[in-house]
């Protein structure tokens, strides 16, 4: 019995940290960095302040962890026939997760807003650009790209455009998934050889299909965006 105790404590610590991150994401998404209060976060996560400070030194440290989660916890893409499809899937999966994963939404809010200037917001941009560039480089090696295309430029373009579409969609009440789908549908023909472009899935819902298969919308176990109760379950699970 004793041999299992260290592992049990470690598992509980992981769950507690996750609960704090999710609760923080809820509060940061709702209030922004400056207005967010640690007392509200610990109440939502159902943990003590001591538990919070065990995992995070300060509000700034906690917010930075939420920001960094955008890249460090990104869902892996299933290998596809074309690397260009994986390039699309990265953005479409993230669009899907922004709807269903509060940690991603809180991270996106902190990355885009201008308050909390001491936070390092470059990490997510750099991480996404590097990931996109690596996929485009592999696509180029495989002959999937048009001759004039260099991987870095389109990668920066897509990452920057995605960030702008996210802000615009929130402001105008648009469906981000459809807007990102339109981005890829418009851009890919100028990057990818026609034979490959014709076989790429850039339609709305691609993120769910990439994660869960052809019937992604039905298979997805996150039919509605999670609320604060998800953080509470993680802390007590």
KEKE-3310 file (N, C-alpha, C; in steps of 0.2 Angstrom, whole numbers, plus 5000, padded with zeros to 4 digits):
npx = (5004:5010:5019:5011:5007:5016:5014:5000:4999:5006:4998:4987:4992:4994:4981:4976:4984:4980:4966:4967:4973:4963:4952:4958:4959:4945:4942:4951:4947:4935:4936:4949:4966:4970:4959:4956:4955:4964:4958:4945:4949:4954:4943:4934:4941:4941:4951:4964:4973:4986:4988:4987:4998:5008:5010:5011:5019:5014:5001:5005:5014:5005:4996:5005:5007:4995:4995:5006:5001:4993:5002:5009:5000:4994:4983:4989:4992:4984:4994:4994:4990:4995:5007:5002:4989:4990:4995:4984:4976:4981:4977:4963:4960:4964:4955:4943:4946:4946:4933:4928:4937:4941:4953:4961:4954:4955:4969:4970:4964:4972:4984:4980:4976:4981:4984:4993:5008:5019:5019:5025:5020:5025:5028:5017:5014:5027:5028:5017:5021:5033:5029:5020:5029:5038:5030:5026:5039:5041:5031:5036:5047:5042:5036:5024:5021:5020:5033:5038:5036:5041:5043:5042:5036:5022:5018:5019:5010:4998:4996:4996:4984:4975:4975:4969:4957:4951:4949:4941:4930:4925:4921:4912:4903:4904:4906:4920:4926:4921:4926:4940:4940:4937:4948:4959:4954:4955:4968:4976:4976:4986:4998:4999:5002:4991:4986:4987:4980:4967:4963:4963:4955:4947:4935:4922:4922:4932:4942:4935:4934:4947:4951:4942:4938:4929:4915:4916:4909:4898:4905:4913:4916:4913:4902:4896:4903:4914:4911:4913:4912:4920:4933:4931:4927:4940:4948:4943:4942)
npy = (4994:5006:5009:5014:5026:5038:5039:5041:5054:5061:5060:5067:5080:5083:5084:5094:5105:5106:5109:5122:5129:5128:5134:5147:5150:5152:5163:5173:5173:5178:5190:5196:5200:5211:5213:5201:5190:5182:5176:5173:5164:5153:5150:5145:5134:5127:5125:5128:5144:5141:5129:5134:5143:5134:5128:5139:5154:5167:5178:5183:5172:5162:5166:5166:5153:5149:5155:5149:5136:5135:5131:5121:5111:5108:5098:5083:5081:5069:5059:5062:5059:5069:5082:5095:5094:5091:5104:5112:5105:5109:5122:5121:5111:5119:5129:5122:5117:5130:5132:5122:5120:5127:5131:5134:5145:5155:5156:5161:5174:5180:5181:5189:5201:5218:5221:5218:5219:5213:5200:5187:5186:5182:5168:5159:5163:5161:5148:5142:5147:5141:5127:5127:5131:5120:5109:5114:5114:5101:5097:5104:5097:5085:5088:5094:5108:5123:5129:5142:5144:5147:5140:5148:5161:5159:5153:5162:5171:5164:5161:5174:5179:5170:5174:5187:5184:5177:5187:5196:5187:5186:5199:5202:5192:5180:5164:5156:5144:5143:5154:5152:5141:5146:5154:5145:5139:5149:5152:5141:5136:5145:5141:5127:5113:5110:5096:5091:5101:5099:5088:5091:5093:5107:5111:5117:5111:5102:5101:5094:5082:5078:5075:5066:5057:5053:5055:5066:5077:5070:5061:5068:5072:5083:5092:5104:5120:5119:5123:5132:5121:5111:5113:5112:5098:5092:5096:5088:5076)
npz = (5000:5004:4994:4984:4987:4985:4971:4970:4977:4968:4956:4961:4963:4950:4945:4953:4949:4936:4938:4944:4933:4924:4930:4932:4918:4915:4923:4918:4905:4906:4913:4910:4912:4921:4929:4935:4949:4962:4972:4967:4958:4966:4973:4963:4958:4969:4979:4991:4995:4998:4990:4978:4978:4979:4967:4958:4958:4958:4952:4940:4936:4935:4925:4915:4913:4909:4896:4890:4889:4877:4867:4873:4876:4865:4854:4846:4829:4818:4808:4790:4773:4765:4769:4768:4772:4785:4789:4787:4797:4809:4812:4811:4820:4832:4831:4833:4846:4853:4854:4863:4873:4888:4893:4882:4877:4887:4887:4874:4875:4884:4877:4867:4872:4879:4892:4907:4904:4908:4905:4894:4878:4866:4865:4861:4848:4842:4844:4836:4823:4821:4821:4810:4800:4800:4796:4783:4777:4776:4768:4756:4753:4749:4737:4737:4737:4728:4716:4720:4733:4749:4765:4778:4776:4772:4783:4794:4789:4790:4804:4809:4802:4807:4821:4819:4814:4824:4834:4826:4824:4837:4840:4830:4832:4824:4816:4821:4816:4803:4797:4798:4790:4778:4776:4774:4763:4754:4753:4751:4737:4732:4737:4736:4725:4711:4711:4724:4731:4727:4734:4748:4764:4769:4774:4785:4801:4800:4810:4821:4814:4811:4823:4828:4818:4803:4807:4816:4823:4829:4836:4845:4862:4868:4867:4870:4875:4889:4906:4922:4930:4925:4930:4943:4944:4940:4951:4961:4957)
capx = (5000:5014:5022:5007:5006:5019:5011:4993:5000:5008:4992:4983:4995:4993:4974:4975:4987:4975:4960:4969:4974:4956:4949:4961:4957:4938:4942:4955:4943:4929:4938:4955:4972:4970:4953:4956:4958:4966:4953:4940:4951:4954:4936:4931:4945:4940:4958:4967:4978:4992:4989:4989:5005:5013:5011:5012:5022:5011:4996:5009:5016:4999:4994:5010:5006:4989:4997:5010:4997:4991:5006:5012:4995:4990:4982:4993:4988:4985:4998:4989:4993:4999:5009:4998:4983:4992:4996:4977:4973:4984:4973:4956:4959:4964:4948:4938:4947:4944:4925:4927:4942:4941:4960:4963:4951:4958:4976:4970:4962:4978:4989:4978:4975:4987:4986:4998:5013:5025:5018:5028:5015:5028:5028:5012:5015:5033:5027:5013:5024:5038:5025:5018:5035:5041:5025:5027:5045:5041:5027:5040:5052:5038:5034:5017:5021:5022:5040:5040:5034:5045:5039:5041:5032:5015:5017:5018:5004:4992:4996:4994:4977:4971:4974:4965:4950:4948:4947:4935:4924:4922:4918:4906:4898:4905:4908:4927:4927:4919:4931:4946:4940:4937:4955:4963:4951:4957:4975:4980:4978:4992:5003:5000:5001:4984:4984:4986:4975:4960:4962:4963:4949:4947:4928:4920:4921:4938:4945:4932:4935:4954:4952:4938:4936:4924:4909:4919:4904:4895:4910:4916:4913:4913:4896:4895:4909:4914:4910:4918:4911:4925:4938:4929:4928:4947:4951:4940:4942)
capy = (5000:5012:5010:5017:5033:5043:5040:5044:5061:5065:5061:5072:5086:5085:5086:5100:5110:5107:5112:5129:5132:5129:5140:5153:5152:5154:5170:5177:5174:5183:5197:5199:5199:5215:5212:5194:5190:5175:5173:5170:5158:5147:5148:5142:5128:5123:5123:5133:5148:5137:5125:5138:5146:5128:5127:5145:5159:5173:5179:5183:5166:5158:5169:5164:5146:5148:5157:5144:5130:5136:5127:5115:5106:5107:5092:5081:5080:5062:5059:5062:5057:5075:5087:5101:5093:5092:5111:5114:5103:5112:5128:5119:5108:5124:5132:5117:5118:5136:5132:5117:5120:5134:5133:5137:5152:5159:5157:5166:5180:5183:5182:5195:5208:5222:5222:5213:5220:5209:5193:5185:5184:5180:5161:5155:5165:5158:5141:5141:5148:5135:5121:5127:5131:5113:5106:5117:5112:5094:5097:5106:5091:5080:5091:5096:5115:5126:5130:5148:5145:5146:5138:5153:5166:5157:5151:5168:5174:5160:5162:5181:5179:5166:5178:5192:5181:5176:5194:5198:5183:5187:5206:5202:5186:5175:5157:5156:5138:5144:5159:5149:5136:5151:5156:5140:5137:5154:5153:5135:5136:5149:5138:5120:5111:5108:5089:5091:5106:5096:5083:5094:5095:5113:5112:5118:5105:5098:5100:5088:5076:5076:5073:5060:5053:5056:5057:5070:5081:5066:5057:5073:5071:5090:5095:5111:5123:5118:5129:5132:5115:5106:5114:5109:5091:5091:5096:5083:5069)
capz = (5000:5004:4988:4979:4990:4981:4964:4971:4978:4961:4952:4964:4962:4943:4944:4956:4945:4930:4940:4945:4927:4920:4934:4930:4911:4915:4926:4913:4899:4908:4916:4908:4917:4927:4934:4938:4956:4964:4977:4963:4955:4971:4975:4957:4958:4976:4982:4995:4992:4998:4985:4972:4978:4979:4960:4955:4962:4958:4947:4933:4934:4933:4919:4910:4912:4904:4890:4887:4888:4871:4863:4876:4877:4858:4852:4841:4823:4816:4801:4785:4767:4763:4775:4768:4776:4792:4790:4788:4803:4815:4813:4811:4827:4837:4831:4837:4854:4856:4856:4868:4879:4891:4894:4875:4876:4892:4884:4868:4878:4887:4872:4862:4876:4880:4899:4910:4899:4910:4902:4888:4874:4860:4865:4857:4841:4839:4843:4831:4817:4820:4819:4803:4796:4800:4791:4776:4775:4774:4762:4751:4752:4746:4731:4738:4736:4721:4716:4722:4740:4755:4771:4783:4774:4773:4790:4798:4787:4792:4811:4810:4800:4812:4827:4818:4813:4831:4837:4823:4825:4844:4840:4826:4833:4818:4818:4819:4812:4796:4795:4797:4784:4772:4776:4771:4756:4749:4753:4749:4730:4730:4740:4735:4718:4711:4712:4731:4733:4726:4739:4755:4767:4772:4775:4792:4805:4799:4817:4824:4810:4812:4830:4830:4813:4799:4811:4821:4826:4833:4841:4850:4868:4870:4862:4872:4878:4896:4910:4928:4933:4923:4934:4950:4944:4940:4958:4966:4954)
cpx = (5004:5017:5018:5005:5009:5016:5004:4994:5002:5002:4988:4985:4994:4986:4973:4978:4983:4969:4962:4970:4967:4952:4951:4959:4950:4938:4946:4951:4938:4931:4944:4960:4971:4965:4952:4959:4959:4961:4947:4942:4952:4947:4933:4935:4944:4946:4959:4972:4985:4993:4990:4996:5010:5014:5013:5014:5018:5005:4999:5011:5010:4996:4998:5009:5000:4991:5001:5006:4994:4995:5008:5007:4991:4989:4986:4989:4990:4989:4993:4993:4997:5000:5005:4992:4985:4993:4989:4975:4975:4979:4966:4955:4960:4958:4943:4939:4945:4937:4924:4931:4943:4949:4963:4960:4954:4965:4975:4968:4968:4983:4987:4977:4981:4988:4990:5004:5019:5025:5022:5022:5018:5028:5023:5013:5021:5032:5023:5017:5029:5035:5023:5023:5037:5036:5026:5034:5045:5036:5031:5045:5048:5035:5027:5016:5023:5029:5042:5039:5039:5041:5037:5036:5024:5013:5015:5011:4998:4991:4993:4986:4973:4969:4969:4958:4947:4946:4941:4929:4921:4918:4912:4901:4898:4907:4915:4929:4926:4924:4938:4946:4940:4945:4959:4960:4954:4964:4979:4981:4984:4998:5005:4999:4994:4981:4983:4981:4968:4958:4962:4956:4950:4940:4927:4919:4927:4942:4942:4934:4942:4955:4948:4936:4931:4917:4911:4914:4900:4899:4913:4912:4912:4908:4895:4901:4909:4914:4914:4917:4917:4931:4937:4930:4935:4950:4949:4940:4948)
cpy = (5006:5014:5014:5024:5038:5045:5043:5052:5064:5066:5067:5079:5088:5087:5093:5106:5111:5110:5120:5132:5133:5134:5146:5155:5154:5161:5175:5178:5179:5190:5200:5199:5204:5214:5205:5194:5183:5172:5170:5164:5152:5145:5143:5135:5124:5121:5129:5138:5145:5133:5128:5140:5140:5127:5133:5151:5165:5173:5179:5176:5161:5160:5166:5157:5145:5150:5152:5137:5130:5131:5121:5109:5105:5100:5089:5080:5072:5063:5058:5060:5063:5080:5093:5100:5094:5100:5114:5112:5106:5118:5126:5115:5114:5128:5128:5117:5124:5136:5127:5117:5127:5136:5137:5144:5157:5161:5162:5173:5184:5185:5188:5202:5211:5223:5217:5213:5215:5202:5193:5182:5181:5172:5158:5157:5161:5151:5138:5142:5143:5129:5121:5127:5124:5109:5108:5115:5105:5093:5099:5100:5086:5082:5093:5104:5118:5128:5136:5149:5143:5145:5144:5158:5165:5155:5157:5171:5170:5161:5169:5182:5176:5171:5184:5190:5179:5182:5196:5194:5184:5194:5206:5196:5181:5169:5156:5150:5139:5149:5156:5144:5141:5153:5151:5138:5143:5154:5147:5134:5140:5146:5130:5118:5108:5101:5088:5095:5103:5091:5085:5095:5101:5115:5113:5111:5100:5097:5094:5082:5074:5073:5066:5056:5056:5058:5061:5073:5076:5062:5062:5072:5078:5094:5102:5113:5121:5124:5128:5125:5110:5107:5111:5101:5089:5091:5091:5076:5064)
cpz = (5000:4998:4983:4981:4986:4974:4965:4973:4972:4957:4955:4963:4955:4942:4947:4952:4939:4932:4941:4938:4923:4924:4932:4923:4911:4918:4921:4907:4900:4909:4913:4913:4922:4932:4937:4945:4958:4968:4973:4960:4960:4973:4969:4957:4964:4978:4986:4992:4992:4993:4978:4972:4978:4971:4956:4959:4963:4952:4940:4931:4932:4926:4913:4908:4908:4897:4886:4886:4881:4866:4866:4876:4870:4856:4846:4835:4821:4809:4796:4778:4764:4769:4774:4771:4783:4794:4791:4795:4809:4817:4814:4818:4833:4837:4834:4844:4857:4858:4862:4874:4882:4892:4888:4875:4881:4889:4878:4870:4880:4882:4868:4866:4877:4887:4901:4905:4901:4907:4895:4883:4867:4859:4860:4849:4838:4839:4838:4824:4816:4818:4812:4798:4795:4795:4784:4773:4772:4768:4755:4749:4748:4739:4731:4736:4729:4722:4720:4730:4745:4761:4776:4782:4775:4780:4795:4796:4790:4800:4812:4808:4805:4818:4825:4817:4820:4834:4833:4824:4832:4844:4836:4827:4827:4821:4816:4815:4804:4793:4794:4791:4778:4771:4772:4764:4751:4748:4750:4742:4728:4733:4737:4728:4717:4712:4719:4733:4733:4731:4746:4757:4771:4774:4783:4795:4804:4806:4820:4820:4810:4818:4831:4824:4809:4802:4817:4826:4831:4838:4846:4856:4872:4866:4864:4875:4886:4900:4916:4931:4931:4928:4941:4950:4944:4947:4962:4963:4957)
residu = (UNK:UNK:UNK:UNK:UNK:UNK:UNK:UNK:UNK:UNK:UNK:UNK:UNK:UNK:UNK:UNK:UNK:UNK:UNK:UNK:UNK:UNK:UNK:UNK:UNK:UNK:UNK:UNK:UNK:UNK:UNK:UNK:UNK:UNK:UNK:UNK:UNK:UNK:UNK:UNK:UNK:UNK:UNK:UNK:UNK:UNK:UNK:UNK:UNK:UNK:UNK:UNK:UNK:UNK:UNK:UNK:UNK:UNK:UNK:UNK:UNK:UNK:UNK:UNK:UNK:UNK:UNK:UNK:UNK:UNK:UNK:UNK:UNK:UNK:UNK:UNK:UNK:UNK:UNK:UNK:UNK:UNK:UNK:UNK:UNK:UNK:UNK:UNK:UNK:UNK:UNK:UNK:UNK:UNK:UNK:UNK:UNK:UNK:UNK:UNK:UNK:UNK:UNK:UNK:UNK:UNK:UNK:UNK:UNK:UNK:UNK:UNK:UNK:UNK:UNK:UNK:UNK:UNK:UNK:UNK:UNK:UNK:UNK:UNK:UNK:UNK:UNK:UNK:UNK:UNK:UNK:UNK:UNK:UNK:UNK:UNK:UNK:UNK:UNK:UNK:UNK:UNK:UNK:UNK:UNK:UNK:UNK:UNK:UNK:UNK:UNK:UNK:UNK:UNK:UNK:UNK:UNK:UNK:UNK:UNK:UNK:UNK:UNK:UNK:UNK:UNK:UNK:UNK:UNK:UNK:UNK:UNK:UNK:UNK:UNK:UNK:UNK:UNK:UNK:UNK:UNK:UNK:UNK:UNK:UNK:UNK:UNK:UNK:UNK:UNK:UNK:UNK:UNK:UNK:UNK:UNK:UNK:UNK:UNK:UNK:UNK:UNK:UNK:UNK:UNK:UNK:UNK:UNK:UNK:UNK:UNK:UNK:UNK:UNK:UNK:UNK:UNK:UNK:UNK:UNK:UNK:UNK:UNK:UNK:UNK:UNK:UNK:UNK:UNK:UNK:UNK:UNK:UNK:UNK:UNK:UNK:UNK)
# end
